[in-house]
């Protein structure tokens, strides 16, 4: 897939899936605005991609921060034609054990953060004739998973937001899709496993394919959706068969 001439903005791209997405898009020819809450992480990844790319600090919890980072990326690289909303957080636990602060933080990052970025980048896309938005949801937004009430609620809402935006922009040249990963061997998953004392072997054992996904496999699917001109409003499940079993 060739993305020569395309300009992509990726959130949460300082490591894990987001970093893999930035690398895949750059490898396909796009110029990439790498964003992360930690500016140094974004700048490190962008520098490793080469001089055609740039890194920016961006906290998706703040509309002002999103608008500022999108403006800086647009000034540096041009108007994004591809937006990948990957930034996300989680905290395991049952609903009755969740304090308001944790619930609100997860919804603010995972859902409202996606909305803020879609609003900011979408406004630029409308001015320049279109683009492609890919939101990173989760199978937790499609099926019930234990100890993930807030995360599941946020990702289910991202799926609904994706479909609503796709319908809103179907005549504007803006396609909006989502990926729904299963369990991916990423730094984020490894940290959660350590927090709850679960083993990676146990996670692998519950996968029908017998292994976890890789960040690169999710990234490849996102590159596909960014280029699939007849696909909008879709949710691509990438879970090794977990939700089919």
N, C-alpha and C positions, 0 to 999 in steps of 0.2 A: 504494500500500500504506500502510495507516495503522497506526502503532505507538503511538497515544495510550495512555498508562498503562503502557507498557513501560519497563523500565530495562535499559540495555545497558552491558556492560563490554567495552572493546576494548583488547587489548594491542598494543604496538608502534605506537601511534597518534600519535606525534609528527610523522610525515611520511609521504609516499608512500601506499601502499595503506591502511595503518591510519588515516591522517588522512582519506582519502576515505571510508572505512567509517564513521568517527565522524560525518562531515558528512552522509552519506546516511541514517544511522539517526536523527540529530537532525532532518533534513529531513522524515522520515516521521513524526515526532512523539514519538520516544523521548527519554527523559532519558539522557544518556550519561556514563559514567565513563570518561574518557580516561586511559589509562595508558601510560607510557613509562619506559625505564630512566633517561632524563634528565627529571627532574621538571619542569624549566622548559619543556621542549617540550610536555609533557602539559598544563601549566597554560595555556600560550599558546593551544593549540588549543581547550581547553575554554572559555577566556574569549572566543574568537572565535565560539563557538557560542551564547553567551548565558548568562544567570544560572541557567538550569535545569540546567546541566551543571557537571561538576567534573573537575579534573585531579589525577592522583596519580602519584608516582614508584613504579615497581615493577620490580625485577630478577627476571625469571622463573627465574634460576639459583638462587634462594634460596627454600626453602619458607617460611621465616619472613617474608621480604619479601612474598611472594605473599599469605600469610595476613593480614599487617598491612594491605596495600593493599586487599584484598577487604573486610576488616572496616571500613576507613575509608570505602570507597565505599558499603558497605551502610548505614553510619551516616548518611552524608551524603544519599544518594539513595533508599535502600531496597534490598531484595533484588534483585539482577540477575535478570531473566527471559530475557536474551539474553547469551551470552558469545561473543565473537569472538576466537579465538586467532590473532593475526597476527604476533607477535614472531618474528623469525628472523634468522639470520646465515649467511654462506657464506664459503668460501675456495676459490678454484679451484686445482686441482692433481690430479695422479695419485696413486693410493694410496701408491705407493712413496716419494713425496716428502713425505708427510704426517707431521708429528711427532704424538706422542700428544696433546699439549696442544690442538692445533687440532681433531683428531678429537673429543676429549672435549667441547670447548667447543661445537662445532656440534651434537652429539647432546644436550648438556645444555640448550641454548637451544631448539632446534627440536623436540625430542621430549619430553624430561623436563619442559621448561617448559610445554608444552601439557598434559601429565599433571598437573602441579602446579596449574595454573589450573582444569582440569576437576574435580579433586578438591576444591579450595577452594570454587569457585562451585557445583559440583554438590551439595555438602552443603547449601548454603543453598536451592538449588532443590528438593531433596527435602523440606525442611521446609515449603516454601510451595506445593507442589503442581505443580512442573514448570517447564519452560522450554525454550529452544532453544540449542544449542551449535553453532557453525560454526568448523571448524578450517581454516586456510589451509595447504594442502599444496602440491603443484606437479606439473607433468607430469614432473618429474625423479623423482618417486616411482612413475611408471607406465611410463616407457621409459628406456633407457640414454642418458645424455648425457655427452659427454666432459668429463673434468677435474672431475667433481662427485661423487666416490665418497661422501664423507661426507654431503654435502647430499642426494644421492639416497637414501642409506640412511635418513637422518632423515625425509625426506618420505614414503618408502614406509612407514615405521613409523607415521607420523601417520595415513596412510590406514587401516592395519590397526587402530590404536587407535580411530579413529573408528567403524569397523564394530563392534568389540568393545563399545565404550561404548553404541552404539545398541541392541545386543541386550540388554545388561545393564539398560538403563533403559526398554525398550519399554513396560513396565507402570507406569512412574513418572511419565508425562507429560513426560518429557525426551526431546526429539529431538536427535540428534547427526548432523551432516553435515559434508562438507568441500567446499571448492573446490580445483581444481587449475589454477592459472593457468599460461599459457605465458609468453612474454617480454613484460613490461609496461614501458612507458616511465616508469620511476620513478627517483628519486634513487639508489636502491640499484643498479639495473641500470646506470645511467650511471657510477657509481663503479667497478663491476666491469669495465665496458668500458674505462675509462681505465687500470685496473691491468694489464690484459692486452694493451692496445694494439689492441683490436678496434674496429670502427666500428659506429655505429648503423645506417648504411646496409646493412652486411653482415647485421646482425640482421634488418632489415626485409626484405631480399631472400629470406631463407629462409622467410618466412611465406607460406603459401598466399594469405592475404588481402592481402598486400603491405604490411602495416603492423604496428606493435606494438600491443598492447592498452593501455588506459588504466587508471589506478587507479580511475576512476569506473565503468568497466565491471565490474571485479571487485567493487566495492562494491555495485553494483546486484544482482549475482548473490547476494551475501551477504544483502542485505535480503530477496530472494526466499526463500532457504532459511530465514531466520529466521521467515518467515510461512507457509511451505508446510506445512500441518498433516498432510498425508498422505505426507510425505517424511522418511524417517530412514534412516541407514546408507548414504546415497548420496554419490557423489563427482561433482561437477559440473565437467567439463573446460571451460576457457575459454581457448582457445589459438589462435584464428584458423585452425583446421584443421590445425595442425602435426602432431599425433599421428595424424591420419587420412590424411595424404599419403603 
